[in-house]
């Protein structure tokens, strides 16, 4: 098998896991959870979801970065298309946002849920929601750059 094809497959698969997971959580799961669950149950649900989803996000982030830089290794930074540089910029922004989300509001969210401090947990979850929405927009923009930006 062509190594470049395998690298591209791994890169796209990791993007699907991360961006697809954010899309599902933000656009489908969140509104449904708001409709059918009272706040304490909803917050406990999100606690469990994040505990299962974030390890996948860590794996996806590492795979995206590794395969992205492997792509640059073949061309060098100067030889890479402009769209690759844009993907690198948006991808690095997404990783920075995720690192902040994971360390600050998610940490506060976990502590508040575990202590049954529902207003604090809800406030932390709302901060996380805004960061996820930002990353979702950046992720969709990155996909657009990847697929439509070949002429850049």
C-alpha positions in Angstrom: 0.0 0.0 0.0 1.1 3.5 -0.8 2.4 5.1 2.5 1.1 8.5 1.5 -2.4 7.0 1.1 -2.2 5.4 4.5 -1.1 8.7 6.1 -3.9 10.5 4.4 -6.4 7.9 5.6 -5.2 8.1 9.2 -5.4 11.9 9.0 -8.9 11.9 7.7 -10.1 9.2 10.1 -8.8 11.2 13.1 -10.5 14.3 11.8 -13.8 12.4 11.4 -13.6 11.2 15.0 -12.9 14.7 16.4 -15.0 17.0 14.2 -17.7 14.4 13.8 -17.9 13.9 17.5 -18.1 17.6 18.2 -20.9 18.0 15.5 -22.9 15.1 17.0 -22.5 16.3 20.6 -23.2 20.0 19.8 -25.9 19.7 17.2 -27.8 16.5 18.2 -27.0 15.3 21.7 -27.0 18.6 23.5 -30.4 19.8 22.4 -31.9 16.4 23.1 -30.4 16.2 26.5 -31.8 19.7 27.3 -35.3 18.6 26.2 -35.5 15.3 28.1 -33.2 15.5 31.2 -33.2 17.6 34.3 -30.0 19.6 35.0 -28.4 17.2 37.5 -28.9 14.2 35.2 -27.9 16.1 32.2 -24.7 17.2 33.9 -23.9 13.6 35.0 -24.6 12.4 31.4 -22.0 15.0 30.1 -19.5 13.9 32.7 -19.7 10.3 31.4 -19.7 11.4 27.8 -16.6 13.5 28.2 -14.8 10.8 30.1 -15.3 8.5 27.2 -14.9 11.0 24.3 -11.9 12.9 25.4 -9.4 9.9 25.3 -10.6 9.6 21.6 -10.0 13.3 21.1 -6.4 13.0 22.5 -5.7 10.1 20.2 -7.2 12.0 17.2 -5.2 15.1 18.0 -1.9 13.2 18.2 -2.7 11.3 15.0 -3.8 14.5 13.1 -0.6 16.3 14.2 1.7 13.3 13.4 0.1 12.7 10.0 -0.1 16.4 9.2 3.6 16.9 9.8 4.4 13.7 7.9 2.7 15.3 4.9 4.9 18.3 5.3 8.0 16.1 5.5 7.4 15.0 1.9 7.2 18.5 0.5 8.9 20.7 3.0 7.1 23.8 4.3 8.1 25.9 1.3 6.9 23.3 -1.2 3.5 22.7 0.5 0.4 24.2 -0.9 -1.1 27.3 0.8 -4.1 25.2 1.8 -1.8 23.0 3.9 -0.4 26.0 5.7 -4.0 27.2 6.4 -4.9 23.7 7.7 -1.9 23.8 9.9 -2.9 27.2 11.3 -6.5 26.3 12.0 -5.5 22.9 13.3 -3.0 24.4 15.8 -5.7 26.9 16.9 -8.1 23.9 17.5 -5.4 22.0 19.5 -4.7 25.1 21.6 -8.5 25.6 22.3 -8.8 21.9 23.2 -5.9 22.0 25.5 -7.4 25.0 27.3 -10.9 23.4 27.3 -9.5 20.1 28.8 -7.3 21.7 31.5 -9.4 24.6 32.7 -13.2 24.4 32.2 -13.3 20.6 32.0 -11.3 20.3 35.2 -13.8 22.7 36.9 -16.7 20.8 35.4 -15.5 17.4 36.7 -14.9 18.8 40.2 -18.3 20.5 40.3 -20.3 17.5 39.1 -18.4 15.1 41.4 -19.3 17.5 44.3 -22.9 17.9 43.2 -22.4 21.7 42.7 -24.9 21.9 39.9 -24.8 25.7 39.2 -21.0 25.6 39.0 -21.1 22.5 36.8 -23.6 24.2 34.5 -21.4 27.3 34.2 -18.3 25.2 33.4 -20.3 23.2 30.9 -21.5 26.4 29.2 -17.8 27.6 28.9 -17.0 24.2 27.4 -19.9 24.5 25.0 -18.7 27.8 23.6 -15.2 26.4 23.1 -16.6 23.3 21.4 -18.7 25.5 19.1 -15.6 27.5 18.2 -13.6 24.4 17.5 -16.5 22.9 15.5 -16.5 26.0 13.3 -12.7 25.9 12.9 -12.9 22.1 12.2 -15.6 22.6 9.5 -13.5 25.5 8.0 -10.5 23.2 8.0 -12.4 20.6 6.1 -13.5 23.2 3.6 -9.9 24.3 3.2 -8.8 20.7 2.7 -11.4 19.9 0.1 -12.0 23.3 -1.6 -8.7 25.0 -1.1 -6.5 23.1 -3.5 -6.5 26.1 -5.8 -5.1 28.4 -3.1 
